[in-house]
Structures are given as C-alpha cells and as structure tokens.
C-alpha cells in the first residue's frame, strides 16, 4: 500500500510542475503609441476538450509598452497564448479586434521566475494578419548566380520608387544560415475572378532584417494588396517554407505615386499564428 502511494505521488509530481514564462512588447497604431490596450496571457492546454485559461492580463502604458509574466503549477502540454484586444484601424465596427499569438515553447521555463523574456518587438496594430500560416514550395533557397539580376528594381512602372531605407544587400551577399533570410512579396489580389493576381514587388530582407517594397498596377476594379513573408524561423521542416499573409490597410492604396509608407513594425517570426497549416502546392 505504501509503495503504491509513492508511485502515484511521483506521477503527479512529474505531470504537474512549477513553470513560468515572461513576454514583453511595444504596440503602436500607425505612427502613434497604442496605450491602454488590453493584453492577456492564456494557458492553452493541448488536451482535446479543455478550454483556454486566463492566467494573467495587463494594459499597455502610455508609450504602448507592456510586460507580462506568469508562473505557478502548470500542467504538461501547456501552450502559452498571447492575445491583444484593440480598436486600431477598426473604429467603425462593434467590439474589438483580437490578435492571438502562440508563443514559442522554448521560453517556457521549469522555475518560478523566468530568466528569459520573449520580446514581441514593436508591433503595428494596423496590421491585419490572415488567420493562417501556410507552407509554400519553390521559393529561392540557394544563392543566386551573379549574372541573375534582382527583378524587383524593374517592377516600378512610374520610375519613382520611394527609398526610406538604405540600399539593400543583393541576394548574393545575404547572410547564412537560411533561417535569417526572408523573402517578401507584395501581390495585388484582384476581386474579379477572371483577372489573375499581379505580383507588384518582391525583395529579400537586408542583413538587419529590414525590407521596403512598393509597386504599381493598372486595374479597372479595386485591388486588395497583401504582403507575403516566407521564412524558416524556428522550423526544422524541409523543403517548404512558412508563409505569413498580411493584409495591407486600404488607406495605404494611392491613386498615383505613394505618399506614405505602411510600417509593419518589428515582427518576431518565432511566433506561431492561429490556424497554421502547411502547404507545399503553391
């Protein structure tokens, strides 16, 4: 009887242990800091049939910055989720927009006080992220040959390309490993079913992870520009790449030469977005 009791106690100790996680970030709405935005941290158990449990919440300060930490007796299979509730670029609709990020498990620590903090970065809440993260194939993964010129410079039809950033490194000079290299594209989604989508621009991030894209198209109908980001960050699956789809706000669509830039902010690519799937058929 004593032996059986000790075995049960041992199993309970293994299944439930003291764990913690800390996360911080800075939120903005366009060029302004997003203060008093509700930020919540959830315990999302990966056990089927169980619901998410709110474990901590806070509001961003006047500068848009927030910091959250949760600790306690957390069950195995714990998947931390971060939700951001806001009205940026959504003043006319009832309720609030909610962004939900799945935080990397590598930041969950087996101690009461976490030593590391996951940094969300500077996030522009104007960003509308499509609720899927697909996998795509046939994205350039090797160094291009020197005689192949980069195509993006040829895509600007009006010859007036804004340049808020320094000249980007060419693909031949980009830094390995491949997890540090992103390919970004800006296609125009045409609502007319008979009209194919147009690729407006594409480029690689520079050595500091920055990028700038601009493009022009002539259409009889309206366009819905989106931003595709292809990457292998925190992902060991080959040969495909992750693809994040970001919907560009309509107010950044201009009738002529663009007069203002849409700033996505600083994106932490180790995050996993809701409803992520893998697709190698694109």
C-alpha positions in Angstrom: 0.0 0.0 0.0 2.8 2.4 0.8 4.7 1.6 -2.4 1.5 2.2 -4.5 1.0 5.6 -2.8 4.6 6.7 -3.5 4.2 5.7 -7.2 1.1 7.8 -7.5 2.7 10.8 -5.8 5.7 10.5 -8.1 3.5 10.5 -11.2 1.6 13.6 -10.0 4.9 15.4 -9.4 6.1 14.6 -13.0 2.8 15.6 -14.6 2.4 18.9 -12.7 5.5 21.1 -12.1 6.3 24.7 -11.5 6.7 26.6 -14.8 6.8 30.2 -15.9 7.0 32.4 -19.0 7.6 36.1 -19.5 6.7 38.2 -22.5 7.0 41.9 -23.4 6.5 44.1 -26.4 5.7 47.6 -27.7 2.4 48.3 -29.6 1.6 51.2 -31.9 -1.3 52.2 -34.1 0.3 53.7 -37.2 2.8 56.3 -36.1 1.3 56.7 -32.6 1.9 54.5 -29.5 -1.1 52.3 -28.6 -1.7 52.9 -24.9 -4.3 51.2 -22.7 -4.6 48.2 -24.9 -5.7 45.0 -23.2 -3.1 42.2 -23.3 -3.8 38.7 -22.0 -1.7 35.6 -21.4 -3.5 32.3 -21.7 -2.8 28.7 -20.7 -3.9 26.8 -23.8 -3.8 23.1 -22.9 -3.2 20.9 -25.9 -5.5 18.3 -24.4 -8.6 17.9 -26.5 -11.9 19.1 -24.9 -10.2 21.5 -22.5 -10.7 25.3 -22.8 -8.1 28.1 -22.6 -7.5 29.5 -19.1 -6.7 33.2 -18.5 -3.6 33.3 -16.3 -2.5 37.0 -16.5 -3.5 40.2 -18.1 -2.4 43.9 -18.2 -2.7 47.1 -20.3 -0.1 48.8 -22.4 1.2 52.0 -20.9 1.1 55.5 -22.5 4.1 54.5 -24.7 2.4 51.3 -25.9 4.7 49.1 -23.9 3.6 46.0 -21.9 5.2 43.2 -19.9 3.6 40.0 -18.6 4.9 37.1 -16.5 3.0 34.0 -15.4 4.2 31.3 -13.0 2.7 28.6 -10.9 1.8 24.9 -11.1 1.1 24.4 -14.8 0.2 21.1 -16.4 2.2 19.2 -19.0 1.1 20.1 -22.6 0.9 23.8 -21.7 0.8 26.0 -24.7 1.1 29.8 -23.9 -1.0 32.1 -25.9 -0.9 35.9 -26.1 -4.0 37.9 -27.1 -4.1 41.6 -27.9 -7.5 43.3 -27.9 -7.7 46.7 -29.6 -9.6 49.1 -31.9 -6.8 50.2 -34.2 -8.0 50.7 -37.8 -11.4 49.4 -36.6 -13.2 52.3 -35.1 -16.5 51.8 -37.0 -17.1 48.2 -36.0 -18.6 46.9 -32.8 -16.4 45.1 -30.4 -12.6 44.9 -30.6 -10.1 43.3 -32.9 -8.2 40.4 -31.3 -4.8 39.2 -32.4 -3.7 35.9 -30.9 -0.1 34.6 -31.0 1.1 31.2 -29.9 4.4 31.8 -28.0 7.5 29.6 -28.5 7.7 26.7 -26.1 11.4 27.3 -25.8 10.6 30.3 -23.5 8.6 28.1 -21.0 10.9 27.5 -18.1 10.8 25.0 -15.2 11.2 27.6 -12.5 9.1 30.1 -10.6 10.8 33.1 -12.1 11.7 33.0 -15.8 15.3 34.1 -16.6 14.5 35.0 -20.2 11.7 37.2 -21.7 10.1 36.7 -25.1 10.2 40.0 -26.9 7.3 40.5 -29.3 9.1 43.5 -30.7 7.4 46.7 -32.0 4.0 45.6 -33.5 1.8 47.9 -35.6 -1.8 47.1 -34.8 -2.9 48.4 -38.2 -1.7 45.0 -39.5 -4.4 42.6 -40.4 -2.9 39.1 -40.3 -4.8 36.5 -42.2 -5.7 33.7 -39.9 -3.4 31.1 -41.4 0.2 30.4 -41.8 0.8 28.3 -44.9 3.7 26.4 -46.3 4.9 27.1 -49.8 7.4 25.4 -52.1 9.6 26.7 -54.9 10.9 29.8 -53.0 14.5 30.7 -53.8 16.6 28.9 -51.2 20.1 29.0 -52.7 22.4 31.8 -53.6 21.6 33.4 -56.9 24.2 33.3 -59.6 26.0 36.7 -60.2 24.6 37.1 -63.7 21.0 37.0 -62.5 19.8 40.5 -61.6 17.2 41.1 -59.0 13.8 41.6 -60.5 12.3 43.9 -58.1 14.0 47.0 -59.4 12.4 46.5 -62.8 8.8 46.3 -61.5 8.3 50.0 -60.8 6.5 51.4 -63.8 6.4 55.0 -62.9 10.1 55.3 -62.1 9.5 57.0 -58.8 10.4 54.5 -56.1 10.5 55.9 -52.5 13.6 54.9 -50.6 13.2 55.3 -46.8 15.9 52.7 -46.1 19.5 52.3 -47.3 20.3 50.2 -50.3 19.6 46.5 -49.6 22.2 43.8 -49.9 21.9 41.7 -53.0 20.8 38.1 -52.7 24.4 37.0 -53.4 25.6 38.8 -50.3 22.9 37.7 -47.8 23.9 36.1 -44.6 23.6 32.4 -43.8 22.1 30.4 -42.1 18.9 30.4 -44.2 16.7 30.9 -41.1 18.0 34.5 -41.1 16.9 35.2 -44.7 13.3 36.2 -45.6 11.7 36.7 -48.9 8.9 39.2 -49.1 6.4 39.8 -51.9 3.5 42.2 -52.4 0.9 40.8 -54.8 -2.3 42.6 -55.7 -5.4 40.4 -55.1 -7.9 41.2 -57.8 -11.5 40.6 -56.7 -12.6 39.9 -60.3 -12.4 36.1 -60.7 -11.4 36.4 -64.4 -8.5 38.7 -63.6 -5.3 37.0 -62.3 -3.4 38.4 -59.3 -0.4 40.6 -60.0 2.9 40.5 -58.3 3.7 44.1 -57.6 7.2 43.7 -56.0 9.5 41.3 -54.2 12.7 41.5 -52.3 14.9 39.9 -49.6 15.4 41.4 -46.2 18.8 43.0 -45.6 21.4 41.9 -43.1 19.4 43.7 -40.3 16.1 42.1 -41.3 14.7 45.2 -42.9 12.8 45.5 -46.2 10.9 48.0 -48.3 8.5 47.2 -51.1 6.4 49.4 -53.5 4.5 48.6 -56.7 2.1 50.0 -59.3 -0.6 48.3 -61.2 -3.4 49.4 -63.6 -6.7 47.8 -62.9 -10.3 48.6 -63.8 -11.5 47.1 -60.5 -10.3 47.7 -56.9 -7.2 45.9 -55.6 -6.6 44.2 -52.2 -2.8 44.2 -51.7 -1.3 41.7 -49.3 2.2 41.1 -48.0 3.7 37.6 -48.1 6.6 36.8 -45.8 8.4 33.5 -46.5 10.7 32.1 -43.8 12.2 29.1 -42.0 12.4 30.7 -38.5 12.0 28.1 -35.7 11.1 25.5 -38.2 13.0 22.3 -39.0 10.7 21.0 -41.7 12.0 20.9 -45.3 11.8 21.6 -48.2 8.9 24.0 -47.7 8.9 27.5 -46.1 6.4 29.1 -43.8 4.3 31.9 -45.4 2.7 34.7 -43.4 0.0 36.7 -45.1 -0.6 40.3 -44.1 -3.5 42.4 -45.5 -2.4 45.9 -46.3 -4.9 48.6 -45.0 -6.8 50.2 -47.8 -5.8 53.8 -46.8 -2.3 53.0 -48.0 -3.5 52.4 -51.6 -2.8 55.5 -53.6 -4.1 56.8 -56.9 -0.7 57.8 -58.1 2.8 58.0 -56.5 2.6 56.6 -52.9 3.0 59.5 -50.4 3.2 57.5 -47.2 4.6 54.1 -46.1 2.8 51.3 -44.3 5.1 50.3 -41.5 4.5 46.7 -40.4 6.7 47.2 -37.4 9.1 44.6 -35.9 7.8 41.1 -36.3 9.0 38.2 -34.2 9.0 35.2 -36.5 9.3 32.6 -33.8 5.7 33.2 -33.0 3.1 30.8 -34.5 -0.1 32.3 -35.7 -3.6 30.7 -35.2 -4.8 28.0 -37.6 -1.4 27.4 -39.0 -1.1 24.8 -41.7 1.5 23.5 -44.1 1.1 23.8 -47.9 3.7 22.7 -50.4 1.5 23.0 -53.5 1.9 26.8 -54.2 
